Amino acid sequence: MKENLRRLRQSRCLPYLAAALSFLVAWTGETGSLVWGGLCILLSLPLLAVPEYLLVSLLTTALLDNNCNLLPGLTASRYFTLLFLAVEGLSVLLREKPGQWVRRFAYPVLLILYVFVSAVFVGRCFSLEVFTLGMNIALAVLMAALPSQRRERLWRLLPWSCAAAVSYMLFCLNFHEVEIDSGRYWFLGATNVNGIGMVLAQTAILFFAAMAAQPETRKGEWKAVGCFAGYVISLYLLILTGARSSLLGLAAGCAVLGILLLQRSEKGRCRRRQTANLAVTCCLSAVLCLTAPQIQQRMALWQYDAVHSTPPVEEIQPDQPEAPPEDIPAQPEQPSREETIEQLQENTDSFWRRMNPFDAHWGGSAGRAEIWQILIEHSIKPHPLTGSGLGSAVSVLQANGDQHNGAHNLLIAILSDLGLIGLLLFGIPLARLLCRLLRRKDPAALLPLGMIVTALVAGIGENIYTERFLWYAAGLALWLLSSPAPSEFERLSDDESSVCDAVLTCSSK
């Protein structure tokens, strides 16, 4: 039995299964199907032998979140998170001593307890956010407990996770009904367009970091080209969302990674090559920012012409008399090509108005200043140390005549929900983590560093501290920092025990 499990873990099919599964779960859609969801669950079972591979689909589903349901009432993100927590949690308990448990879990347990007390005893409510944040904290901690020797297994598959999410969003943009509001494209159903922007900023920075981390080999160059294509598509979709804080976060993440790459590259040919690559990426990004609305306008016209170029063929039934004209239901009038062009141009003009920070209507904080003022006056000032309790921001806003669904600012959200104590409990470890990542001379450190910087800057205008992808990035960083810095990516090693081996060992004893 143990030998069979070892062969399964060493199988070359598992990485392909992990990548394929990420695409399958990305395309499950919002409704959830018993057949489709059951197939995804069945295909995830072989990955239990190698928990790292579960994280491939977990990242995809964390990015798509509520737009990816395995079964009715069960999101794919929650399923893969709980599955990974169960497998890796049992593995840690079996292979580590009780003293190690205390060192590893003491601080996370303190965080979860504080969140629970804040919600139940301070806010006097137990919302789903408490459960979600507890899961996210546990996810980051158990990712850090993974054997460091098997890090490359996940690192090389992360771009496929992003590709699965981006491919689904690109399909929705071009082949599903898309709502356009003030020049912004809503192409994931009821998902907030700013939430879509945050996700696309994460996929773009991951592609950018993976592109920069590729070795200078022929195979690495082809992978870098693929990552560059993913970055361009992600940036294109991000621009269409009009999410300004996410665009700013992506720009900050790319700037930090670009500076680190130039500082750490050796002088001479390597430095010139890195500079040229970054210059080409920056120029193409600028051109795309200026032309993305026009590109989408031309694509919409192409779709319009393809649909209306051939008139529909009416079937004639000779055995049935022709219905009188008054019995034929009236068909909705289709817009002409000129009207379509006019509407597209209006959407483009609205987009550029929104992107103008000096516009009288769309400039500035776009209404967020009023939200922040309400939370400061009615939540932070009355409860500066503990806040009003996790999940209380919505009720505070509604009680004061505002119908928004959150603080739309990272700092305000934490102070309102958890107070100054919560800010220190979360902020100090995160600041230390960022400092350690900045000092880490390892190409793999670019991935979590870029994700965290992008998310924090995007937090200027969005609620992010409960988002699973942020804690996923923290888990990647902790996992990376748990081992000595290598000069290059480690070779694969299957010497570390998984939960399957641990269970077999205990049962044999």
HELIX and SHEET records of a PDB file:
HELIX    1   1 LYS A    2  GLN A   10  1                                   9    
HELIX    2   2 CYS A   13  ALA A   26  1                                  14    
HELIX    3   3 LEU A   34  SER A   44  1                                  11    
HELIX    4   4 LEU A   45  ALA A   49  5                                   5    
HELIX    5   5 PRO A   51  LEU A   64  1                                  14    
HELIX    6   6 ASP A   65  ASN A   67  5                                   3    
HELIX    7   7 ALA A   76  ARG A   95  1                                  20    
HELIX    8   8 PRO A   98  VAL A  117  1                                  20    
HELIX    9   9 SER A  118  VAL A  122  3                                   5    
HELIX   10  10 LEU A  128  ALA A  144  1                                  17    
HELIX   11  11 SER A  148  ARG A  150  5                                   3    
HELIX   12  12 ARG A  151  TRP A  155  1                                   5    
HELIX   13  13 LEU A  158  PHE A  175  1                                  18    
HELIX   14  14 VAL A  193  ALA A  213  1                                  21    
HELIX   15  15 ARG A  218  THR A  241  1                                  24    
HELIX   16  16 ARG A  244  ARG A  264  1                                  21    
HELIX   17  17 ARG A  269  HIS A  308  1                                  40    
HELIX   18  18 PRO A  325  ASP A  327  5                                   3    
HELIX   19  19 ARG A  337  MET A  355  1                                  19    
HELIX   20  20 ARG A  368  LEU A  375  1                                   8    
HELIX   21  21 ILE A  376  ILE A  380  3                                   5    
HELIX   22  22 ALA A  393  ALA A  399  1                                   7    
HELIX   23  23 LEU A  410  ARG A  439  1                                  30    
HELIX   24  24 PRO A  443  ALA A  445  5                                   3    
HELIX   25  25 LEU A  446  ALA A  458  1                                  13    
HELIX   26  26 ARG A  468  LEU A  481  1                                  14    
HELIX   27  27 VAL A  499  SER A  508  1                                  10    
SHEET    1   A 2 ASN A  69  LEU A  71  0                                        
SHEET    2   A 2 LEU A  74  THR A  75 -1                                        
SHEET    1   B 2 GLU A 179  ASP A 181  0                                        
SHEET    2   B 2 ARG A 184  TRP A 186 -1                                        
END                                                                             
